[in-house]
Amino acid sequence: MVQRDPIYDILFEPIKIGPLTAKNRFYQVPHCNGMGYLRPNTLAAMREIKAEGGWAVVCTEEVEIHPNSDNGSAAEGRLWDDGDIPALAKMTDAVHKHNALAGIELVHGGYSNANNYSRIPPIAPSTISVNSYDPVQARAMNKKDIRDFREWHRKAVSRAMQAEFDIVYVYAGHNLTLLMHFISRRLNHRTDEYGGSLENRVRLFREVLEDTKELVGNKCAVAVRFAVDEILGPKGITCEHEGREIIEMLAEIPDLWDVNISEWENDSATSRFEKEGYQEKYIGFVKSLTTKPVVGVGRITSPDTMVSMIKRGIVDMIGSARPSIADPFLPKKIEEGRIDEIRECIGCNICVAGDWLSVPIRCTQNATMGEEWRRGWHPEKIESKKSNDGILVVGGGPAGLECALMLGKRGYKVILAEKTEELGGRISNETKLPGLSEWSRVKDYRIRMLDKLDNVKIYLGSHLSTEDILEFSEESKFGFSHVFLATGSKWRKDGIARENREPIPGLGNLLVLTADDIFADVPVKGQVVIFDDEHYYMGGVLAEKLRIDGHEVSLVTPAPDISNWTHNTMEQRRIQKKLLQIGVKLYPQHNLNAVHNGSVELSCVFTNHKTHYDCDSLVLVTERVPNDEIYQNLQNSKSEFSKLKIKSFQPIGDCLAPGIIANAVHSGHLAAREFENVNAEEVPFLRERVKI
């Protein structure tokens, strides 16, 4: 085993949390995952991997305490009655196997939940519309409601103890919780002892905290999760004023302070807009006001940053959600001196998208995330090879790199052929766009790990044709029997996508470009119109780049707003704001109807009303077409295989089906895992089933 640098010893010091001791300073803070009460086995297996990977504390997601706080279709945790205890106990059992502490984040969402499932009118400090577009209002709580809420919380704490949780949360953060709503002067307009002054607005928070402390005694620790700044300036809680004052009021009551900023899109900002450790400027004061341990977050991925934050007195424990998803074994790798093997989070928030879509969490960097139970995947272990057959992987993009790496780890002899002089494929291009530089970690990690494998040979500048593959399969120098085609895709130039199922008329009248042309530095002329019918990041980030380059840029999309799918990654508002600030003209809810000499014709998606805009260069961001020519040729050459050594071939990644980078990585990983492993099941993974 490689020796750990002593500089990191501080990260492995035990920390007292009330009556308990955490074995080190690594703390997986509560994070949502699209599993919750719907998928308890999936959830327990995912959390167990974190504990196995060395996290001293592993927490749940939000766990609703009562049907009065029903988060609708979201797959969160539930602890409404005793019947919910066994599902949560699966997680605590799994976490305790690895000498880690299990924490539970109890929540009542107040006006943040429309209660569409329970159909119980939501409650809030004052009458208010719910925090969504549901036509529902929350009713103002009376004194009985406040007493009921305290009782619901006490019952949830008791049930959490029955499920053998070690740390119980009192949650006032993200502007998603009833306790935070009471604290907020924007939302709390009461005139009784629970409203008005800050001391009054904090009263219920204090009461619930004291209730919880009294109830758990010395059996559990009590943590507080609190947003010290709402990033609203004088309109909200700020770390300079009320955030600081609240910490001072309650400083010594909880056993641990888990501090962050609000709302969730700020707390989990993408790397496109915030860099590592960005929350330090908000939470840095907390440790000076309490003797209790402090946990903070901010997508902290570097061990050196972790050590620095502890030594400078910013935090006592390194809080992590997204970095623990990208690499559940991050603590163990630091502990064992394997820092170069850490899969660093790229801050893309594909993990968050899983929660918004109510499907199991996934990760661009870690293809095993969410697959621990249903496919039995482990982030650090993979089955050994089944034969001595050699393998050719064509294409060194995200799918090809992942496939080659995993096959190499299984022990197969692998050849990775890349047509350019650089590995990375689409990653190499897209990371040059504004704000996406950290996405290069997808290729950097895999290249670094491939360099450790003697059984994987990489050939750059190898533009293979079908004939080359057939010919080389016979040569002893190469000696492969199986081919994986990770040849990527290219952007369409005809405008076909969701809104237009046939080519857009008149494209020959203008200079028409795609993202591929921008990456190839094809000159862009004059006024630019970008038509985005893909709706993820590409249209918006190309608009930003071309505007920075000095062009007049208009961005047109049939969607209700710009880069619409990025609502799922919680960056849509930032993207649209940035484009407006730099002078990009935005035309949502418009289709590209036709192209004329020097202009484009747009039409309203509702009325079909047509308008014309001057245009010199048209950039289409619509669909991509798989680069599957080799695959199709090999399909047509099957009859020759009896004379050759090729036993199988298959497309992976964008060559199979163009999609997001996370899909490409998962596709490469899946192909490597399944290679020579026959799965005869009609559904190739386990499912959680309701017992009838």
Residue, then its C-alpha position, 0 to 999 in steps of 0.5 A: m500500500v502507498q503511504r499517505d502523506p502526513i499532511y492529510d493525517i488531520l483528516f482522519e482524526p476522530i471527532k466528538i459529536g455529542p455522545l458519539t464519535a465519528k471515526n474521521r472528518f468526512y461527513q456525507v451530508p444529506h442529499c436527495n437521490g430519487m430513491g427514498y421511500l419508493r426504493p429502500n433497497t436501492l437507497a440502502a445499497m448506495r449509502e452502504i457503498k459510501a460507508e464502505g468508502g470511508w465516510a464517517v457519517v452517512c446521512t439520508e435525504e429529506v425525510e418527511i415527518h407527516p402527511n401534512s408535508d407531502n412532497g408529491s411525486a418526489a422520491e424522498g424519505r418518509l417517516w409518517d408512522d411506524g410502518d415506515i421504520p423498517a425501510l429506513a432501518k435497512m439504511t442504518d443496518a447497511v451503514h453500521k456494517h462499516n463502522a459509520l454513523a447514520g444521520i437522518e434529516l427530518v423535514h416538514g416542508g411547510y408552504s414548499n409542499a402542495n400536498n398533492y398526494s395527501r390532499i391535506p391543506p399545507i401549513a405556514p406561519s402566515t397565509i401564503s401561496v405554495n412555492s410552486y405553480d400549483p393553485v394551492q395556498a397554505r393556511a396560517m398556523n394557529k397555536k394548536d397547529i404549532r403544538d401539533f407540529r412539535e408533536w409530529h417532530r417528536k414522534a419522528v425523532s422517536r421513530a428515527m431512534q427505533a430505526e437506530f439512527d445515530i444523528v437526528y437533524v433539526y432542519a432549517g435550510h434551503n428555504l424549503t422547511l417550515l422552520m426556515h419559513f418561521i425564521s424568515r421575515r419575508l414569510n412570517h407576518r405573525t404578530d404573536e410570540y412566533g412573529g415580529s422580532l428575530e427572537n420570536r421568529v426563532r422561537l419555534f426553531r429553538e423549541v423543536l431543537e430543545d424538544t429533540k435534545e430532551l428526547v434523544g438524551n445520550k442515545c443520539a446526537v442532534a444536528v442542525r442544518f441551517a442556511v446562514d445566507e439566502i443570497l437575497g441581500p437585505k431582503g433575506i437572511t444574511c451571514e452578516h446579520e440575522g444568519r450570524e445572530i441566529i448562530e449566536m442565539l443557539a450556538e451551544i444547543p445542538d451537537l453539530w452545526d451543518v451550515n450552508i446557503s439557500e436556496w438549493e440551486n445556490d447550495s449546489a451550484t454547478s461548476r459553470f458558475e461556482k468553483e470549489g469551496y465557494q461557500e466559505k465566504y458565507i460560512g467562515f464565521v460559524k466556528s468562531l461562535t460555537t464550540k460544537p463541530v461545524v460541517g460545511v459544503g461547497r463541492i470540496t474535491s481537493p484533499d489540500t483544500m480540505v486540510s486548509m479549511i480545517k487548519r484555518g478554522i473554517v470547519d471541523m468536518i468536510g461536508s460532501a454530497r456531490p463529491s461523495i457521489a462522484d467517488p464514494f471511496l474518496p476518504k479511503k483513497i486519501e487515507e491509503g495514499r491513492i489521491d491520483e485515483i480520486r474521481e473528482c466531481i465535475g459539478c454538472n448536477i446530473c445527480v440532481a437531475g435524477d431527483w427532479l425526475s424522480v428516478p435513481i441518482r446517476c453521475t457523469q463521473n461514476a457510472t455505478m451510482g444508482e446501480e449498486w443494488r439493481r445491477g450489483w455494481h461496485p465503484e471499485k470492484i469488477e469481475s475478472k475476465k472470462s477469456n483471453d480474447g483481445i479487444l479493440v475499442v475504436g474511439g477515445g471519447p467518454a464511452g471509449l475511455e470508460c469501456a477500455l478502462m473497465l475492460g482493462k481492469r477486468g484483465y483483458k488485453v485491450i487496444l484503444a484506437e483514437k483517430t486524433e492526437e488527443l484522447g477525450g472526444r467530445i470532452s476535449n471540445e466542450t471543455k473549451l467552452p465558457g464555464l465547462s473546464e472542470w468537465s475535463r476531469v471526465k477524460d483526465y481521470r480515465i487517462r490517468m487510470l489507463d496509464k496504470l494498466d499494462n494490458v491496455k495499449i493506446y494508439l493515437g492518430s489511428h483513423l481506422s476504416t472498416e477494412d483496417i479493422l478486418e485486416f488488423s484482426e488477423e495480425s498477431k501484433f494486434g490479435f483482437s477478437h471483439v470490437f467496441l465502436a465508440t465513434g461518437s456522433k455529429w450535429r445535424k445541419d438540416g434542423i431536424a429535431r423535436e419541433n421540425r421533423e423535416p429539414i428546415p426550408g432554405l438552409g442553402n441561403l445562409l452560412v449554416l454551422t453546428a457546434d462541430d464547426i465552432f469546435a473546428d474554428v470555422p469562421v463565423k460571420g456577422q450577426v449570428v442566430i442560434f436555433d436551439d431545439e436540443h434544450y440542454y447546455m449547448g445552445g446557451v453556452l455557444a451563445e455565450k462563447l460567440r457573444i464573448d467573441g464579439h458577435e451580435v447573437s440571438l438565441v431562438t428556441p421553441a421551449p418556454d425559456i432558454s436551455n430548458w432542460t437545465h431546470n433539472t440541473m438547477e442552472q437555468r436561471r443563471i444561464q438565462k441571466k448571464l446571456l441577458q447580461i452580456g447582451v444576447k437577444l433571446y427568443p423563446q417560444h419561437n420556431l425556426n420556420a424558414v431561412h432566406n438570403g440574409s435573414v431567418e423566418l421565425s414563427c410563434v409556437f402558439t399562433n404561428h405568427k411570423t417575423h423576420y430577423d437579419c442573419d449572417s450565420l445560422v448555428l443549429v443545435t438540434e439533433r446528432v447523428p451517430n457516426d456508425e458507418i463502421y458499425q453498419n459496414l461490419q454488419n454487412s461483413k458478417s458473412e466474412f467473420s468465419k474466415l476472420k478472428i472477429k467474434s463480436f462487435q457493438p456500438i456504445g455511447d453516442c455511436l449507439a444513441p447520442g445523449i448526454i456525457a453521463n449516458a455515454v460513460h454509463s454505456g461504456h461501463l455497461a458494455a464492459r461489465e456485460f462483456e462475456n456475461v450473459n444475462a438472460e433476464e427479460v429485465p436486466f436489473l432488479r426492481e423494487r416491487v410493492k408487496i400485494 
